């Protein structure tokens, strides 16, 4: 998550700077088997949050200050969203065309652009964000009526503790799962966030999010829709091979994205797809918790991607200083600038499918160039990566209306534009 340091309250800066700022860690569940998994930010959503502009991926054991941290000028009291956000408003929701092969369904609430599922936990239930930008799952025990969920192997009075929580039932029979304790009570708004479901749990299923119909589906790999059924319904695959896997041993080494990283680390288990601007190629994390409603169609890019775009087309990016942001980092007192650019006429931000063909193109995308200071280099994230990289805001997924995350086939299926 990211934060505008000039306008966000001190509690947010504490969250951003006070927890989980190391550059790597072993993720809860999945990625642990594949070695230490370095997340996209090394901190909760890249160590920061801005009003309507949250992004990144988390590390295990860090406090995920996600949800949708905002300042007084942008209250987190947004209504449920169930439709278009602009770029492709004429297209229809294609998830219903897939039929029963998408699997079992749960109701979805899209709040502040983030998808939430009401998940049973013992005799109660709570609203959990489905955050593909988080490599671990968490719970706010105070979001439940006393005595609350049954836990073990932790001190529930402390935040950042990994607790074994009984009776958790996300697309499965009630069972005990490991969740990190966090506090989302300060987020405000009409939805009380009870936790986050990250890729440690999401990668156990093929997940289909139907934003337009406010429904989320889960399927096993063996019963999920065939490639031909997906193609017939109008979906195209984007590869996430080595970046989003059910088997964490298949994750790429962290040195593939950051030459200065440790060979013992792996990339974060976050859906990361091929993208391009003006012919310059990059990889982009799909973060469903990246709320970009203040500046819709936001894309965070690193210096390497910016340089590649300018080298390919010197006039592709148009400076938009009025949209600039100053971000907090995981290091207390250290901020990070993010200069904004719009795209020149005829230039698009492209999601590239198999063979490099463009699956979807967005001319109204806004690029935010992350400039991570050396004092915050230990926070990690795409700002420190040496390969061209990006993070994609939630408004893109809402515009798509529905998309499929398949960690077994290492693909994300999006509707062809």
N, C-alpha and C positions, 0 to 999 in steps of 0.2 A: 504494500500500500504506500501511497505517497502523501505528503502533507505540505501545504503552503505554510511556511514557518511564520509568516507575518500575520496570519489570521486564525490559526488553529489554537485551541486552548491548551494550557499546560499539561492536562491529562493525556492528550494525544501525543505530545512530544515525549512524555514519560514512556508511553507504550512503545513508541517508535525507537527510542534510544535505550530503553531499560531492559529489553529482553532479546535474547537470541541473536547477537550481532556477530557471531563468529562466521568465518567464511565457509565452513562446511560442517556437516554432522551426519551421523547415521540416521536415516529416516525411520520413522515408526513403521513397522510392518514391511511392505514390499521391498523397498530399495536396500534394506539392511543386508539382504542376502547377496546383493551384488557389490558389496563394498560400501564405503562411505559415500553418500549421495549429496553432492553439492546442489543446493537449490538455486533458483533463479535470482534470488536476492540475498541470501544469507541472513535475511531478517524477515519480519512479518511484512509481506507485500513490499519487498525492496526497501524496507525500513522507513516507509513514509506513506502518507495519505494526503490527498488534497481534496477540497470540496468537489465531489463529483468526478474525481479522477484517481481512482485507486487501482493499483496494479501490482503484478509480480507474483512470486511464489515463495512459500515459507520453508523454513528449516525445522526439523524435528526438535521439539523442546522449546521452541520460541513461542512467545505469545503472539498469536495471530490477531492483530488489531484491525482485522478486516471487517467485513460487514460493510459499513459505509460511513466512515468517520467524516464529519462535516463541521463547518464553523457556523457561527450564529447567522451568517448571511445566507446560508443554504441549509435549511432544516431537513432532517432526514425523515420527512413525513410524506414521502412520495406514495402515490396510489399504486395499486397493482397494475402492471403493464402487460397487455396481452395482444400487442399488435405491432404495427409498423413504426420504424424510426427514421425512414426517409429514403434510403438509397434505392430500394427495390420494392416499393410499396405496392406495386401492381402484381407482384408474384403471389402465388397461393401457397398455403401451408401444404407441404408435400408429405409430411409424416403420415397422415391418415391413409395415403395411398399404399403404404407398406403393409397394412393389415395386422394380423395377429403375430407375425414373426418378430415384432419389436419387443414382445414379452409382456411381463407384468407391469401394471401401471400404478402410479401414485399421483395424487393431486400436487400441482406445483403452484407456488406463489412467486411471482416475479416482483420483487420489491427493491427499489433503488437499483434497478437493472440486474440484480443478482437473483438467481433461482434458488428457492427454498423448498424443502420437503418437510412435512410434519412427521417426524420419526418417533415411533414408540420407544420409550425407555422405561422398562419395568411397567408399572401401572399408569404411568403418565406418558406425555409426548411433548416434543418441542420442535421449534422451527430451526432446521439446520441448513446452512448455506451449502450448496453444491459447488465447491470451488476447485476447479481443475488447475488453478494456480497454486494450490497448497499441496505439499507433499505429505502432510500429516493431518489427522483429524483431531478435533478438540470439542470440549464441552464447557459450558458455563453452568455449574451446579446450582448457582443461585437463581437460575431461570425457572427452576422447578419448585413446586410447593413442598414444604417440609413433610416428611423427612428427606425427600429428594431421592435420586437414584442410588442404588446400592453400589458401593465402590469397595475396592480392596487394593492393597499394595501401594498406598500413597497417603500423603497427608493432605486432606482436602482443604485445609486452611491456607495452603500455599498455591500460588499460581505457577504455571510452568511445570507442574507435576504430571507424570504419566500415570494415570489411574486405570485400573481394570474396572470397567463399568458393566454391570449385569443387565440383562434384558434388552439389549440394543437390537433393534429389528429394522434395518435398512435393507429392503428386498431380500430378507432371509428370516428364518426362524429366530426368535429371541435368543441371544447368546452374549457372552462376555467379550468385549473388545477393549483395546487400549486407546484411551483418549487423553489428550493433554488438557489440563485445567486452565481456563481463561475467564476473563470477565468482560462481557459485552454490555453490561448494564448502562454504560455511559453513552451508548450509541443513540438512545432516544428513539423517537418515531413511534409509529403505531404497531410495528412488528417487533416482538421481543425475541432477539436472536438467542438461541440456546446452544449453538455450536457450529462447527464446520465439518463437513465431510470432504476430506481431501483425497488425493489419488491413491493413498495407501488402501482405502476402502473402495473407491470408485473403480479402480483397475481390476477388481474382481468380477466385473460385469461389463457387458456391452451396454452403454448408457445412451439413450436417445432423449434429448431434451426438446420438447415441443413448446416453444415459447408462445406461439399463437393460440394453442389450445390449453395452455396452463396444465400440462401433463408431462411427467417424466416416466420413462420406461426402462426396465432392466431385463436383459436376456443372458442366457448362457451362450458361449461361443458355438455350441453344437446346434442350438435351436434358432439362432439369429438368422435374419434375412440373408438370402444369397446375394452375391454381387450382382447377378442379373436382375434380381428383384429391386435392388437399390437403384440400379441404372435405369430400369424401366420407370421407376417413380420420379426420376429426374435428379438423382443425387450423383455426385462425382467424388472420387476418393482423393484425399490429400495424405501423403505419407507422413507418418510420425515414427518411422522405424528408428530404433535406438534412442528415442526420446520419450515415448509413452508405450510401456510394455506391461503385460500381465506378469511376465517373467523378468524380474529386475536384473538378472544376470545378462540380459540382452541390451541394457542401457550402454550408451557410448561412454568412453572415458571422458572425464572433464577436460582433459587436454585437447580434445577435439574442438572445444569452443573457447578455451582460454589457455594459451600456450604456457602461461606462467603457473598454471594450476598443478596440483599433485596428481600423479598417475594412479594413485590409490583411490581417488574420488571418481564418481560417475556423474553424468549430467543429471539434473533433477528430472524426476519422472512426471513431466508436464507435457501435454500435447504441444508439439513444436513442429510447424509446417513450413514448406517453402513459400516464400513471398518474393515480390520484386517491385521496384519503382524505377521507371525509366530504363528498364533493362538491367538494373543492378540487382543481383540476387542476394537474399538473406534468409535466415530462419527466424520464425516468429512464434512466440508462446501464445497459446490461446487460453486466456485467463478469464474465466466466467465471473470472477470477483472484482474485476477491474471496472469500477463504475465511472463512466465518462460522460455523465449526463450534462455537465456544464459545457464541455466542448465535445459534442458527439463525434464519433468516428475518430477518436484519438488513437494514435500509435506512438508508443515510446520507442525510440531507436537509439542505438549507441553510436559513438563517433565513427566506428568502422563502417557502419551502414551509411551514415551521412557522407563520409568520404567517397564511398563507392557510387552513391547516387550522383554527387557533384562531378565525379570523374566521368560518369556515363553521359550526363547532360547537365552542364553548368547552370542552366536556367530552369531546371525541373522544380526546384524548391523556391518558394516565395516567402520572404521573411514576414512574420506576423507577430511583431514585438508585443502587441497588446494582449496576446495570449500567453506570454511567457509565465513561467512559474518558478518559485524558489522552493525547493524540497528539503525536508529534513532527512537525515540519514540515521543509521544505527549508532553513530557516534554523537554523544551529547554535545551540542553547541556547534556541530559541523553541518553546514547546509550544502545543498547541491543545486546548481542552476539547470533549467531545462528550457532551451530556446525553442520557440514554436515556428513552424513553417507550414504554409498551405501548399497545395500542388498547383503548378502552372496549368494553364488550359491545355487539355489533351493528355496530361500526365495522370496516371492512375496508380493506386496501391493495389497490387494484384495478388490474389491467392492462386498458387500454381498447383495444378493437379498432376497426375501421372504423365510423364513425358514432357513436362514443362508447359502444357497447355493451360491457359488462364481459365480458372473455374469461376471466379468472381472478381470484378474490378470496381474500385471506389475512387472517383475523382474528387470527392469532398473530404477525403481523409486529411487529418492534421497531424504532422510529424512533430514530436517533442524530442529534441536531442538531449540525451542525458550526459551531463558533464561531471562525472564522479571525481571529487578531489582526492588527492593522494591520502589525506588523513582519514578518508572513509573507504579506502580500497579494500579493507578487510571485510566490509559489508558484502562484497561480492555483487552478483547481479549482472545483467547484460551490459551495464555501464562499464564494467571491467573486462568484458569479453573481448578477445582479439579478433573474432570473426564477426562479420556483419550480422546484427541480430535486432529483434524487435519484440514488443509486447503489444497485444491487440485488445482494445477496449470492448466492453460488453455490448455497446450499441450495434456492433457488427453482427453479433449472434442474434440479437432481437430482430434485426433487419432480415436475417436469413430465415427467421421464423422457426426453423427446426434443424438440428444437426445431430450426428451420431458419433460417439466416441468409442472406438473399438480397439482395446489394448491387445486383443488376441491376434487380430490381423494387422496391427500397427497402422491403422488408418483412422482418419476423421472424414466422415462423409458429409458434404455440404450440398445444398441444392444448387444446381447449375443456374447461373444468372440469365 
